[in-house]
Amino acid sequence: MGRPPLPLGTWGKIRAYKISDRTWRAIANYKDFDGVTRPVERVGETKAKAANNLLEALRDRARRSSDGEIKPETKVAVAADMWLRDVDESDKAARTKREYRDTWNRYLRDAVGQLRVNDVRVSTINRIITTVRDRHGRGAASHTKVVLSGIFALVVRHDALDKNPVREIESLGKKNRKKERLVNDKTINRVLGVFHASEEAQRWDLVDIVDVLSGLGCRIGELLALDWRTSIDFEAGTVRFHGTVIRVTGKGLFVQDHTKSRAGMRTVRPPTWVLDILKRRYAESDSPWVFPSATGTLRDPDNTRSRIRAVVAGTPFKGLHPHDFRHYVAGVLDSAGLTAREIADYLGHERISTTQEDYMERGVVGESAGPALAVRPPAEKPKSEG
């Protein structure tokens, strides 16, 4: 029976030969990471020195050859750092890169970072994701699963594991849908009324924001990225969405030059009353942004969401999110009989078929959406308690 082959990154028996009175040569066969076995040799004044010099060279060679390699005993934190570097160098959106890193730092570093990759089981992953879901919500758990899946996909590509343990995790389960959304055709007047009656909403310039959201149905980052020069065409009666506001650590707020999807890069014709609000703001504005911060600079979407939540705290609409207005607009358009394609065009959803995915030249969209939203929902004055 033949001798078993050397594993990658290891060497065979060290042999030493005297080549002169004061010189010895030590040699061993080394299995490189490309699978080729090569002889490596070093010399020394004595047999022991030659062997020690060779051992040092072999260890350095193994260390260099395996640089960047993930092994079964590698800690998850090391693999995560490698994966996050790959993400940073990818063409993913800046917000996505930030979310992945924040998810790792917030939910995973302490929970799994010091484990060795071969010690991570399906039950380990399931426990972590379940804990995040119970403590921080389904959205955080979903991001956690995505990040873990990416990390362990890299581990599998390095042959440190045979299978990605995250793939064995069942779905997070169906969402417990509420009977009615916070903002719908029955509640829209009262929702807007809360903001119109709130001194904080007026001071934080939220009244126009929620009014316009109820007519545009756009994402909050898209709304805050609108500028007077390139986004609004009063003569044509259109609004052009061409980016989204994000915050990147070390860089601050900036307008990312693309939206969540290609479908989000759109031009819509909103109802007249939305344009009327924008015309009033334009006449009063000294900022290049349609909805700027108090100092006239880009407005932070996260801070805006927080202030919206603060206004509705203690009301039946506690937990309101800007996205709720997006669902409301979709419902209005659906009730008006618009097709799924027309609604998707107005809201900037992903295309609904492969053919439409490849259809690039739509020009101005939302021609039917404006008339469907033509009647502005009036703000209903909140009823006083007691």
C-alpha positions in Angstrom: 0.0 0.0 0.0 1.4 3.4 -1.0 2.3 6.2 1.3 -0.7 8.6 1.8 -0.3 12.0 0.1 0.7 15.1 2.1 -2.1 17.4 3.1 -1.8 21.0 1.7 0.6 23.2 3.6 2.5 20.4 5.2 5.9 18.7 4.7 7.4 15.3 4.9 10.4 13.9 6.7 13.4 16.2 7.0 16.6 14.8 5.6 20.1 16.2 6.4 23.3 15.8 4.5 26.8 16.9 5.2 28.2 18.8 2.2 31.5 20.1 3.8 33.3 20.3 7.1 31.2 23.3 8.3 28.1 23.0 6.1 25.0 20.8 6.3 22.0 20.8 4.0 18.5 19.9 5.2 15.7 19.1 2.7 12.1 18.2 2.8 9.2 17.8 0.4 6.5 20.5 0.9 2.9 20.3 -0.4 2.1 23.7 -1.8 -1.5 25.1 -1.8 -1.6 24.6 -5.6 -1.3 20.8 -4.9 2.2 20.5 -6.2 4.9 18.9 -4.0 8.2 20.7 -4.1 11.6 20.2 -2.4 12.6 22.9 0.0 16.1 23.1 1.5 18.2 25.2 3.8 21.9 25.0 5.0 23.6 25.5 8.3 26.9 25.1 10.1 25.6 22.0 11.9 23.0 19.4 11.2 20.7 20.8 13.9 21.1 24.4 12.6 20.3 23.3 9.0 17.2 21.5 10.2 16.1 24.5 12.3 16.6 26.8 9.4 14.6 24.5 7.2 11.8 24.3 9.8 11.6 28.1 10.0 11.5 28.3 6.2 8.7 25.7 6.0 6.6 27.5 8.6 7.0 30.8 6.9 6.1 29.2 3.6 2.9 27.7 5.0 2.0 31.0 6.7 2.5 32.9 3.4 0.6 30.3 1.3 -2.3 30.2 3.6 -2.6 34.0 4.0 -6.2 34.9 3.6 -7.3 31.3 3.7 -10.2 30.3 6.0 -9.7 27.0 7.8 -12.1 25.0 10.1 -10.4 26.4 13.1 -10.6 30.0 11.9 -12.7 32.3 14.1 -15.9 33.6 12.6 -14.8 37.2 13.2 -11.9 36.7 10.8 -14.1 35.2 8.1 -16.6 38.1 8.7 -13.8 40.7 8.3 -12.8 39.1 5.0 -16.5 39.0 3.8 -17.1 42.6 4.8 -14.0 43.7 2.9 -15.3 41.9 -0.2 -18.7 43.7 0.3 -16.9 47.1 0.6 -15.1 46.4 -2.7 -18.3 45.3 -4.5 -20.7 47.5 -6.5 -23.5 47.2 -3.8 -25.2 50.3 -2.7 -23.5 52.3 0.0 -26.5 51.9 2.3 -26.4 48.1 1.8 -22.7 48.0 2.8 -23.5 50.1 5.9 -26.4 47.9 6.9 -24.3 44.7 6.5 -21.5 46.1 8.7 -24.0 47.5 11.3 -25.7 44.2 11.5 -22.5 42.4 12.1 -21.4 44.9 14.8 -24.7 45.2 16.5 -26.1 41.6 16.5 -23.4 39.1 15.6 -19.9 40.1 16.7 -20.4 39.3 20.3 -22.8 36.4 19.6 -20.7 34.4 17.2 -17.4 36.2 16.5 -15.2 34.2 18.8 -16.5 30.8 17.7 -14.5 28.7 15.3 -16.2 28.2 12.0 -16.3 24.4 12.4 -18.0 24.8 15.8 -21.0 26.6 14.2 -24.0 24.3 13.8 -27.4 24.9 12.3 -28.8 25.1 15.8 -26.3 27.9 16.6 -27.5 29.9 13.6 -31.1 29.2 14.5 -30.6 30.4 18.1 -28.9 33.6 17.0 -31.5 34.5 14.4 -34.4 33.7 16.7 -32.9 35.8 19.5 -32.4 38.8 17.2 -36.0 38.4 15.9 -37.4 38.3 19.4 -35.4 41.2 20.8 -35.1 43.5 17.8 -37.8 42.5 15.3 -38.2 40.6 12.1 -36.4 43.1 9.9 -33.2 42.8 12.0 -33.5 39.1 12.0 -33.8 39.1 8.2 -30.6 41.2 7.9 -28.8 38.9 10.3 -29.6 35.9 8.2 -28.4 37.6 5.1 -25.1 38.6 6.7 -24.5 35.1 8.2 -25.4 33.5 4.9 -22.8 35.6 3.1 -20.1 34.9 5.7 -20.6 31.2 5.6 -20.8 31.1 1.8 -17.3 32.5 1.9 -16.3 29.9 4.4 -17.6 27.1 2.1 -15.8 28.6 -0.9 -12.6 28.2 1.2 -13.4 24.6 1.8 -13.5 25.1 5.6 -17.0 23.7 5.7 -18.9 21.4 3.3 -22.2 23.1 3.7 -23.5 26.6 4.6 -25.4 26.1 7.9 -27.6 29.1 7.3 -29.1 27.4 4.2 -30.7 24.9 6.6 -32.7 27.5 8.5 -36.4 27.6 7.8 -38.1 30.8 6.7 -38.6 33.3 9.5 -42.2 32.6 9.2 -45.2 34.5 7.8 -45.6 38.0 9.1 -48.5 38.6 11.3 -50.3 41.0 9.1 -52.5 43.6 10.7 -56.2 43.6 9.8 -55.7 47.2 8.5 -52.7 49.3 7.8 -52.1 52.4 9.9 -52.7 54.6 6.9 -55.6 53.7 4.6 -58.6 55.4 3.0 -60.4 55.3 6.3 -57.7 56.7 8.5 -55.7 59.1 6.1 -57.6 62.2 7.2 -57.0 61.6 10.9 -53.4 60.7 10.3 -52.8 63.9 8.5 -54.8 65.8 11.1 -52.4 64.7 13.8 -49.5 66.4 12.0 -51.4 69.5 11.0 -52.4 70.0 14.6 -48.9 69.3 16.0 -46.6 72.2 16.9 -43.7 69.8 16.8 -44.6 68.7 13.3 -44.8 72.3 12.1 -41.5 73.2 13.8 -39.8 70.1 12.3 -41.3 70.8 8.8 -43.1 67.5 8.7 -46.6 68.7 7.7 -45.6 69.2 4.0 -43.6 66.0 4.1 -46.5 63.7 5.1 -48.9 65.6 2.8 -46.6 65.1 -0.2 -45.9 61.4 0.8 -49.7 60.8 0.7 -49.6 61.9 -2.9 -46.3 60.6 -4.2 -46.0 57.4 -2.3 -42.2 57.5 -2.7 -39.6 56.3 -0.3 -38.4 58.8 2.3 -34.9 58.8 1.1 -36.1 59.5 -2.5 -38.2 62.4 -1.2 -35.3 64.0 0.7 -33.0 63.7 -2.4 -35.3 65.9 -4.5 -33.7 69.2 -5.6 -35.2 72.2 -7.4 -32.8 72.2 -10.3 -33.1 68.6 -11.6 -36.0 67.0 -9.8 -39.0 69.3 -10.3 -40.4 70.6 -13.6 -43.4 72.8 -12.9 -44.0 73.5 -16.6 -44.2 69.8 -17.4 -45.9 69.0 -14.1 -43.5 66.2 -13.2 -41.3 65.0 -10.4 -38.1 63.1 -11.2 -36.7 60.6 -8.8 -33.0 60.1 -9.4 -31.4 59.1 -6.1 -31.8 58.6 -2.4 -30.2 60.2 0.7 -28.0 57.9 2.7 -25.5 58.4 5.5 -22.1 56.7 5.3 -19.7 56.6 8.3 -16.9 59.0 7.8 -18.6 60.7 4.9 -21.9 61.9 6.3 -25.1 62.5 4.3 -25.0 62.5 0.5 -27.3 61.7 -2.4 -26.6 58.2 -3.8 -27.0 58.5 -7.6 -29.4 55.6 -7.8 -32.5 54.4 -6.0 -33.3 51.0 -4.4 -33.8 49.5 -7.9 -33.6 50.6 -11.5 -37.4 50.9 -11.5 -37.0 53.6 -8.8 -35.2 55.9 -11.3 -38.5 57.4 -12.6 -40.4 60.5 -13.6 -44.0 60.8 -12.4 -46.8 63.2 -13.0 -48.3 63.7 -9.5 -51.7 65.2 -8.7 -52.0 69.0 -9.0 -52.3 69.6 -5.3 -48.8 68.0 -4.7 -47.4 70.4 -7.3 -49.2 73.3 -5.5 -47.4 72.4 -2.3 -44.1 72.2 -4.1 -44.7 75.6 -5.8 -45.3 77.2 -2.4 -42.2 75.7 -1.0 -40.1 76.8 -4.0 -41.3 80.4 -3.6 -40.3 80.4 0.1 -37.1 78.3 -0.3 -33.5 79.5 -0.1 -32.1 76.0 -0.2 -31.3 73.8 -3.3 -33.2 70.9 -1.6 -37.0 70.6 -1.7 -37.2 69.3 1.9 -33.9 70.5 3.5 -32.8 70.4 7.1 -33.3 73.4 9.4 -30.0 74.7 8.2 -30.8 74.2 4.5 -28.6 71.2 4.0 -29.5 67.6 3.2 -32.0 66.2 5.6 -31.3 62.9 7.4 -33.9 60.2 6.6 -33.3 58.5 10.0 -33.9 61.6 12.0 -37.0 62.3 9.9 -38.4 58.9 10.7 -37.7 59.4 14.4 -39.5 62.7 14.4 -42.5 61.3 12.6 -42.6 58.6 15.3 -42.4 61.2 18.0 -45.3 63.2 16.6 -47.6 60.1 16.6 -46.5 58.8 19.9 -49.5 58.5 22.2 -51.9 58.5 19.3 -53.7 55.6 17.6 -51.0 55.8 15.0 -48.1 55.1 17.2 -45.3 53.4 15.2 -46.2 55.2 12.0 -43.5 54.8 9.3 -43.1 56.9 6.1 -43.5 53.7 4.2 -47.1 53.5 5.4 -48.0 56.4 3.1 -46.5 54.3 0.2 -48.9 51.5 1.0 -51.7 54.0 1.2 -51.0 55.4 -2.3 -50.8 51.9 -3.7 -54.2 51.1 -2.2 -55.7 54.3 -3.7 -54.4 53.5 -7.2 -55.5 49.9 -6.9 -59.1 51.0 -5.9 -59.1 53.4 -8.9 -58.5 50.5 -11.2 -54.9 51.1 -12.3 -53.0 48.1 -13.5 -50.2 46.5 -11.5 -47.8 47.9 -14.1 -49.1 51.4 -13.7 -48.9 51.2 -9.9 -45.4 49.8 -10.1 -44.3 52.6 -12.4 -45.6 55.3 -10.1 -44.1 53.8 -6.9 -40.9 52.7 -8.5 -41.3 49.0 -7.7 -39.2 46.4 -9.5 -40.6 45.4 -12.9 -43.2 42.7 -12.8 -42.0 40.5 -15.7 -38.9 39.7 -17.5 -40.1 41.5 -20.6 -40.8 44.7 -18.6 -37.5 44.3 -16.8 -35.8 44.9 -20.1 -38.1 47.7 -21.2 -36.0 50.8 -20.4 -37.6 53.8 -22.2 -40.8 54.7 -20.5 -40.4 58.4 -20.4 -42.9 60.1 -18.1 -44.9 57.6 -16.1 -47.8 57.8 -13.7 -50.1 59.5 -16.2 -53.1 57.6 -14.7 -51.9 57.9 -11.2 -52.3 61.7 -10.9 -56.0 61.7 -11.7 -56.6 58.8 -9.3 -55.0 60.9 -6.5 -56.5 64.2 -7.7 -58.6 64.7 -4.6 -56.3 65.8 -1.8 -57.2 64.0 1.5 -58.1 66.7 4.0 -56.5 66.8 7.4 -59.1 66.0 10.1 -58.7 67.9 13.3 -57.9 65.5 16.2 -60.7 65.1 18.7 -59.9 66.4 22.1 -60.0 63.8 24.9 -62.2 64.2 27.9 
